[in-house]
Structure formats: C-alpha cells, structure tokens
C-alpha cells in the first residue's frame, strides 16, 4: 500500500507526547486562509520553487517538455494546471531551487524510518504522529501504518481537522492512541467562508472520537479578526464541555511562518496584514475556555 508523503520529521517534540516522528501526508479538503503548509493541500506531488536559491538561469524553462515554465524579473512561473509533474525541471535544476513536494511511499518505507527511533519513544513516551494535510484523505494508508506501530507497541497520534467520512475516521481510530483535533469554528457558515468547507463532518466526527473513548486534545488556532471573537470561543468551549469536560484544549497562536511557502507554489498569502495575538488576547481566550471548566494551555 502506498501513500503520498511530503515530509517525515524525526525528533519532533511539538506533535504529541515525548520524542516523536511526524509523517506529513499530502492532501487536504480544507483551504484555511491561515494554513502554514499550503503545499500540503494538493493531494498530488507538485513542484515547489525556492526563490532564495534560484539564479534565474533559465535551464528549467528550456527543459520543460510542455513549455509550461516562464521566467521574468520576478522569477519563474509554472502553469500548474497543465503541469504533469514529470519532474524533469527538478532534475535539471543545478541550484536545487526546484524540488518536488510529495512522493509515493509504501507503508514499509515509512515504517522503516519510524522504527529507527524506537528507543527514544520508549524512554520519552513518544511515538508516531500522522499529520497533513488531512490524514483522513489517506485513511487506509494511515491505518496500516498505525497497525504496524501497535504491533511494536509504538504510540500513535492522529493530528486531524476531522474533515473526512465517518468510515475513514472509524478506520483510523482502531489503531490510534491519541487524537489531536483542530476546532476553528462552531458556526458552519463562518467555517465555510474561511476554511473552504462547512464543518458538519468535523463536528460529527468529534462526537465519534468521544464515543470511542480515544484520548483527545482539542487544538484551537487563534487567528485575530477571524475566529478570536468571544462568541466563537464561547461556542467552542461550550461544545467541548458538553461532550466531555475532561478534554484539554490547546490554543495555537497565529503565526506567519508559512507565508513564504505560498510564493513557492505561485499563490498569494491572504493574511498579510494579520499580526500574531498579543499576550492579553491569548490570556482572554484562555479564560473563556477555562470558564467552562476545561483545562487550557497556550502553545509556544
């Protein structure tokens, strides 16, 4: 069985307990305006352009068999709708400014990387985290990978937006030890406006995880001017508390670390004028969550 992976990050300490290996999978049905990994949204491999390494030599223009690459004073531009991902431009780029984001890997190939750090997992209480993109788009692959981990007593964490079918979620949960579950909005119209899809599947899968009794952490990315209103935070806190007031909530402060990635795939970043939340704004959000009896932490 194959999946499409765009990064495997070893020695991760931010994607679950202990020292972990995080496998980032391609493909996400959401298009959140603040997405830090826009290269993860396309389910297929795609060419990225690292403009800081580019010498504008034009070799890629000459190499493309479909003549889909143009060069001007701003750099190169790829007709991505017509690109067949042959990778010839990547192979020809001496500066390695062009790279392919995403490659097909078997479960065994990925697991060979994961199991290298088995000793670290045992000592630290870590394990494997599958993230994205959205892992539910590759539910069969994740399930088989988690199954391998379960056989070797390696802890598994599913980092998900919850947007996927009930069948996909049920399949993954069989071998999942912990769920990191993103909640951006409770109002479906606002979710569709800023994330590209309504959130009915997300809310129904949230209930499913609780019913299955899988340990879970709710993660709320806090985006000033978008989802940081008292009304939205209150709705999130109330929803979680009514399901299980023992579920912890982590607030993820908005940042712009992924802004430059948009240029790498010929896209414009939409939130150029949005600043990170202040300490006062974060503290206010935390207090709203805690007012419903929930444990809340602010991630670094």
C-alpha positions, 0 to 999 in steps of 0.5 A, spaced: 500 500 500 502 506 498 501 513 500 503 520 498 508 523 503 511 530 503 515 530 509 517 525 515 520 529 521 524 525 526 525 528 533 519 532 533 517 534 540 511 539 538 506 533 535 504 529 541 507 526 547 515 525 548 520 524 542 516 523 536 516 522 528 511 526 524 509 523 517 506 529 513 501 526 508 499 530 502 492 532 501 487 536 504 479 538 503 480 544 507 483 551 504 484 555 511 486 562 509 491 561 515 494 554 513 502 554 514 503 548 509 499 550 503 503 545 499 500 540 503 493 541 500 494 538 493 493 531 494 498 530 488 506 531 488 507 538 485 513 542 484 515 547 489 520 553 487 525 556 492 526 563 490 532 564 495 536 559 491 534 560 484 539 564 479 534 565 474 538 561 469 533 559 465 535 551 464 528 549 467 524 553 462 528 550 456 527 543 459 520 543 460 517 538 455 510 542 455 513 549 455 509 550 461 515 554 465 516 562 464 521 566 467 521 574 468 524 579 473 520 576 478 522 569 477 519 563 474 512 561 473 509 554 472 502 553 469 500 548 474 494 546 471 497 543 465 503 541 469 504 533 469 509 533 474 514 529 470 519 532 474 524 533 469 525 541 471 527 538 478 532 534 475 535 539 471 535 544 476 543 545 478 541 550 484 536 545 487 531 551 487 526 546 484 524 540 488 518 536 488 513 536 494 510 529 495 512 522 493 509 515 493 511 511 499 509 504 501 507 503 508 514 499 509 518 505 507 515 509 512 515 504 517 522 503 516 524 510 518 519 510 524 522 504 527 529 507 527 527 511 533 524 506 537 528 507 543 527 514 544 519 513 544 520 508 549 524 512 554 520 519 552 513 516 551 513 518 544 511 515 538 508 516 531 504 522 529 500 522 522 499 529 520 497 533 513 494 535 510 488 531 512 490 524 514 483 522 513 484 523 505 489 517 506 485 513 511 487 506 509 494 508 508 494 511 515 491 505 518 496 500 516 501 504 518 498 505 525 497 497 525 504 496 524 506 501 530 501 497 535 504 491 533 511 494 536 507 497 541 509 504 538 504 510 540 500 513 535 497 520 534 492 522 529 493 530 528 486 531 524 481 537 522 476 531 522 474 533 515 473 526 512 467 520 512 465 517 518 468 510 515 475 513 514 475 516 521 472 509 524 478 506 520 483 510 523 481 510 530 482 502 531 489 503 531 490 510 534 492 512 541 491 519 541 487 524 537 489 531 536 483 535 533 483 542 530 476 546 532 476 553 528 469 554 528 462 552 531 458 556 526 458 552 519 457 558 515 463 562 518 467 555 517 465 555 510 467 562 508 474 561 511 476 554 511 473 552 504 468 547 507 462 547 512 464 543 518 458 538 519 463 532 518 468 535 523 463 536 528 460 529 527 466 526 527 468 529 534 462 526 537 465 519 534 472 520 537 468 521 544 464 515 543 470 511 542 473 513 548 480 515 544 484 520 548 483 527 545 486 534 545 482 539 542 487 544 538 484 551 537 488 556 532 487 563 534 487 567 528 485 575 530 479 578 526 477 571 524 475 566 529 478 570 536 471 573 537 468 571 544 462 568 541 466 563 537 470 561 543 464 561 547 461 556 542 467 552 542 468 551 549 461 550 550 461 544 545 467 541 548 464 541 555 458 538 553 461 532 550 466 531 555 469 536 560 475 532 561 478 534 554 484 539 554 484 544 549 490 547 546 490 554 543 495 555 537 497 562 536 497 565 529 503 565 526 506 567 519 511 562 518 508 559 512 507 565 508 513 564 504 511 557 502 505 560 498 510 564 493 513 557 492 507 554 489 505 561 485 499 563 490 498 569 494 498 569 502 491 572 504 493 574 511 498 579 510 496 584 514 494 579 520 499 580 526 500 574 531 495 575 538 498 579 543 499 576 550 492 579 553 488 576 547 491 569 548 490 570 556 482 572 554 481 566 550 484 562 555 479 564 560 473 563 556 475 556 555 477 555 562 470 558 564 467 552 562 471 548 566 476 545 561 483 545 562 487 550 557 494 551 555 497 556 550 502 553 545 509 556 544 
